Amino acid sequence: MIPKIQKYLASQPIEKAWLFGSCSRGEETEKSDVDLLVRYIRNDNFSLMTIAGIMVKLEDIIKKPVDLVEDGRLLPFAQKSANRDKILIYERKG
């Protein structure tokens, strides 16, 4: 699953992505969603539609629900939990 996510993210305006939640802890079930914390590269064409498009395409690629969360947007208690669990799975080079 992670290689498929990495390949797709390389074509999107994303600087970094971390897996967190049940998937990063190895506690996922077949009903689990995939939680991704992402840092976007914002430009003039970036919009809510960009984010929605990324989420829909990822769900199509990995055949699981995806929850995209922008880095810095989690509430403090949730950020603490995410920081404890997160695994860097993508970082744009250059």
Phi, psi and omega in degrees: 000314184299316178301324178294318178297313181301315181299316180292316182299332179298338180262005185242164181281066182232129179274313181216154175215137178238141171272135176217177180082203187301324181294323180286336179270355182073024183249013184289152173243178179295342179266355182291146170271173178251117181265122179237127173263124186232149172246113184278157168258108185271137175219186183297334182268357183284133180206179175300327178295327176299311181297314180299319179297319178298314182297313181297316181294319177299318178299322178293321182290315186260356176059038176215154174296142180238135174247108178268126179236128180286133178305130180093357183258355179283149173294153186309316181294323179286325178297319179300315179295315180297318180297326180292324187262339195292147178231123177293120180245349180207135172216123180293134178263140175067000000 
